[in-house]
Structure formats: C-alpha cells, structure tokens
Amino acid sequence: MQRLKQTYDGLLSSFAFKINLRHYKTVEFIESRLAELDEEKDELQRYTELDRTRRSLEYTIHEKVPPLRLTATSTSRLLTAMSRCY
C-alpha cells in the first residue's frame, strides 16, 4: 500500500511540474509578445508623427506656394541648366 501511495504521489508531483512548466512557458510567451507590441506601438507613434509633419508640409507647399508658370524662355533655361547637371 505504501509503495502504491509513493507511486501515486510521484505521478502527482510530475503532473504538477508539467502543468507549472506549461504555465511558465505561456507567461513567458505573453511577456515576450507584450514587449514586441510595445516596440511596435513606439514605432507606430514615430511614424504617425513623421506622417503628420509630411502632410503638413505638403499642404503648406500646395496651398501657400504659387504654381510655377514657365514661359518658353524660362523652360529653355531650365532645360539647359538641367543638362549641365548630367
């Protein structure tokens, strides 16, 4: 009877160890995923700030800067200047 009780206790402790190991691995996975998500959140905030700045600049350029009107003379000067660059 004593031997049966020892075997039973051994099985219970082994089972409890496996359960605790599973819980530990689950918690470990959750913590690593939370760290990844936190990094992604920070990256998204930086991107949002940069995108807001870009859109603001585009709006300012589009709304505030008058359109460039090229005449035949200014077009030829522009093409000449561009050809010198290459």
TORKOL-4160 file (C-alpha; in steps of 0.2 Angstrom, whole numbers, padded with zeros to 4 digits, m for minus):
86
<pt num="1" X="0000" Y="0000" Z="0000"/>
<pt num="2" X="0014" Y="0012" Z="0004"/>
<pt num="3" X="0023" Y="0008" Z="m0012"/>
<pt num="4" X="0006" Y="0012" Z="m0022"/>
<pt num="5" X="0005" Y="0029" Z="m0012"/>
<pt num="6" X="0023" Y="0034" Z="m0016"/>
<pt num="7" X="0020" Y="0030" Z="m0035"/>
<pt num="8" X="0004" Y="0040" Z="m0034"/>
<pt num="9" X="0012" Y="0055" Z="m0026"/>
<pt num="10" X="0026" Y="0054" Z="m0039"/>
<pt num="11" X="0014" Y="0054" Z="m0053"/>
<pt num="12" X="0005" Y="0069" Z="m0045"/>
<pt num="13" X="0021" Y="0079" Z="m0042"/>
<pt num="14" X="0027" Y="0075" Z="m0060"/>
<pt num="15" X="0010" Y="0081" Z="m0067"/>
<pt num="16" X="0010" Y="0097" Z="m0056"/>
<pt num="17" X="0028" Y="0100" Z="m0063"/>
<pt num="18" X="0022" Y="0098" Z="m0081"/>
<pt num="19" X="0007" Y="0110" Z="m0078"/>
<pt num="20" X="0018" Y="0123" Z="m0069"/>
<pt num="21" X="0030" Y="0122" Z="m0084"/>
<pt num="22" X="0016" Y="0125" Z="m0096"/>
<pt num="23" X="0010" Y="0140" Z="m0086"/>
<pt num="24" X="0028" Y="0146" Z="m0086"/>
<pt num="25" X="0030" Y="0145" Z="m0104"/>
<pt num="26" X="0013" Y="0153" Z="m0108"/>
<pt num="27" X="0018" Y="0168" Z="m0096"/>
<pt num="28" X="0035" Y="0169" Z="m0104"/>
<pt num="29" X="0027" Y="0169" Z="m0122"/>
<pt num="30" X="0014" Y="0183" Z="m0117"/>
<pt num="31" X="0028" Y="0193" Z="m0109"/>
<pt num="32" X="0039" Y="0192" Z="m0125"/>
<pt num="33" X="0024" Y="0196" Z="m0136"/>
<pt num="34" X="0019" Y="0211" Z="m0125"/>
<pt num="35" X="0037" Y="0218" Z="m0127"/>
<pt num="36" X="0036" Y="0216" Z="m0146"/>
<pt num="37" X="0019" Y="0225" Z="m0146"/>
<pt num="38" X="0026" Y="0239" Z="m0135"/>
<pt num="39" X="0041" Y="0241" Z="m0148"/>
<pt num="40" X="0028" Y="0241" Z="m0162"/>
<pt num="41" X="0017" Y="0254" Z="m0153"/>
<pt num="42" X="0033" Y="0266" Z="m0151"/>
<pt num="43" X="0037" Y="0263" Z="m0170"/>
<pt num="44" X="0019" Y="0267" Z="m0175"/>
<pt num="45" X="0019" Y="0283" Z="m0164"/>
<pt num="46" X="0036" Y="0289" Z="m0173"/>
<pt num="47" X="0028" Y="0285" Z="m0190"/>
<pt num="48" X="0012" Y="0295" Z="m0186"/>
<pt num="49" X="0022" Y="0310" Z="m0180"/>
<pt num="50" X="0033" Y="0310" Z="m0196"/>
<pt num="51" X="0017" Y="0307" Z="m0207"/>
<pt num="52" X="0008" Y="0321" Z="m0199"/>
<pt num="53" X="0023" Y="0333" Z="m0202"/>
<pt num="54" X="0024" Y="0327" Z="m0220"/>
<pt num="55" X="0006" Y="0330" Z="m0223"/>
<pt num="56" X="0008" Y="0347" Z="m0215"/>
<pt num="57" X="0022" Y="0351" Z="m0227"/>
<pt num="58" X="0013" Y="0345" Z="m0242"/>
<pt num="59" X="m0002" Y="0356" Z="m0238"/>
<pt num="60" X="0009" Y="0371" Z="m0235"/>
<pt num="61" X="0018" Y="0369" Z="m0251"/>
<pt num="62" X="0002" Y="0366" Z="m0261"/>
<pt num="63" X="m0008" Y="0380" Z="m0253"/>
<pt num="64" X="0005" Y="0393" Z="m0250"/>
<pt num="65" X="0017" Y="0392" Z="m0264"/>
<pt num="66" X="0010" Y="0399" Z="m0280"/>
<pt num="67" X="0011" Y="0387" Z="m0295"/>
<pt num="68" X="0026" Y="0389" Z="m0306"/>
<pt num="69" X="0022" Y="0397" Z="m0323"/>
<pt num="70" X="0035" Y="0393" Z="m0336"/>
<pt num="71" X="0037" Y="0403" Z="m0352"/>
<pt num="72" X="0046" Y="0397" Z="m0367"/>
<pt num="73" X="0062" Y="0406" Z="m0362"/>
<pt num="74" X="0062" Y="0400" Z="m0344"/>
<pt num="75" X="0059" Y="0382" Z="m0350"/>
<pt num="76" X="0074" Y="0383" Z="m0361"/>
<pt num="77" X="0084" Y="0390" Z="m0347"/>
<pt num="78" X="0078" Y="0376" Z="m0335"/>
<pt num="79" X="0082" Y="0363" Z="m0348"/>
<pt num="80" X="0100" Y="0370" Z="m0351"/>
<pt num="81" X="0103" Y="0371" Z="m0333"/>
<pt num="82" X="0097" Y="0353" Z="m0330"/>
<pt num="83" X="0108" Y="0346" Z="m0345"/>
<pt num="84" X="0123" Y="0354" Z="m0337"/>
<pt num="85" X="0120" Y="0344" Z="m0321"/>
<pt num="86" X="0121" Y="0327" Z="m0331"/>
